[in-house]
Amino acid sequence: MNPVTANPPVATAFFFYLLAATMIIGGIMVITRKNAVHSALALITALLAQAGLYLMLYAPFVAGVQIILYAGGIMVLFLFVIMLISIERTVKERQFNKQWLVGIAAAAALGGLFIAVFTKGNALFPAAKVVNYEEGGNTQAIASLLFDQHAGMYMFAFEIASLLLLVAIIGAVVMAKKRI
Amino acid sequence: MDALLHISTLHYLVLGAALFLLGVIGVLTRRNVVIVLMSIELILNAVNLNLVAFSRYWQGMPGHLGGPAALHGQVFAIFVITDAAAEAAVGLGILIAFFRNKETVNVDEVNLLKW
């Protein structure tokens, strides 16, 4: 069976544009809402749409990690902190600082750079071909890259990441605690 | 029309660039620290989208760098998610300490270290 033509994905364009529109609208709402809780909900929507895009890119493990860690973990942390600080007063305050000119200039410069790169480099990024996996192959392949003694090259980085998380836990407790 | 309907790596890169720009605008213009941190999450997610899209691109390529086992982009995305979790924990801890001291969450009122 030819892996390139076998079992092409259905309605890819429609779902891509649906999820992309969800992400863009969610992102715009994140940076424009007054209430931080609304921003957090918009960010959760955008992150879930991104998990859908990961599924379309044949990355089911990353999609699962995205949902569990971002929508389930990090956003709960954000919502807890929003509840801890008083939101009634911050909603009434001025929402944007006086750097909007700098912000627009920086965004325009970056956007121009992206447009230049993407139009000049168009031939560098042809359409990715369709590759079929065995059932459960993705998670196993990622695990063997991370943990395998011989094939895995990210074992050391994985251990360093655990150290980073330990430092972050201690740092967060030290920062947030009143008296140590 | 065919270029619009046939989704390629470039489509994901353009979406990632748009999200990155939204995050940059949010970081530079918002006053609320919580929303600034959320904009940083947007930036990290834009990078993650690019990494996974390039991983998909390399899976379709021939040679010893490509093939279905070319999952380095996805592994990198997992590491970036780990960093995002650590960054959110430390940032929100700093935010709580700051709110306890100054009774505000606006970044432009953070001037304790200003000379």
Interface residues (C-beta under 8 A of the other chain):
Chain A: T12 A13 F16 A20 M23 I24 G27 I28 V30 I31 R33 A36 S39 A40 L43 A46 L47 Q50 L53 Y54 M56 L57 Y58 A59 F61 V62 V65 Q66 L69 Y70 G73 I74 L77 F78 V81 I82 L84 I85 T90 E93 R94 Q95 F96 N97 K98 Q99 W100 V102 G103 I104 A106 A107 L110 G111 F114 F118 N122 F125 P126 A127 A128 K129 V130 V131 Y133 G137 N138 A141 I142 L145 L146 Y154 A157 A161 L164 L165 V167 A168 I169 G171 A172 V173 V174 M175 A176 K178
Chain B: L4 L5 H6 I7 S8 T9 L10 H11 Y12 L13 V14 L15 A17 A18 L19 F20 L21 L22 G23 V24 I25 G26 L28 T29 R30 R31 N32 V34 I35 L37 M38 S39 E41 L42 N45 N48 L49 V52 A53 S55 R56 Y57 Q59 G60 P68 A69 L71 H72 Q74 V75 A77 I78 F79 I81 T82 D83 A84 A85 A86 E87 A88 A89 V90 L92 G93 I94 L95 I96 A97 F99 R100 V105 N106 V107 D108
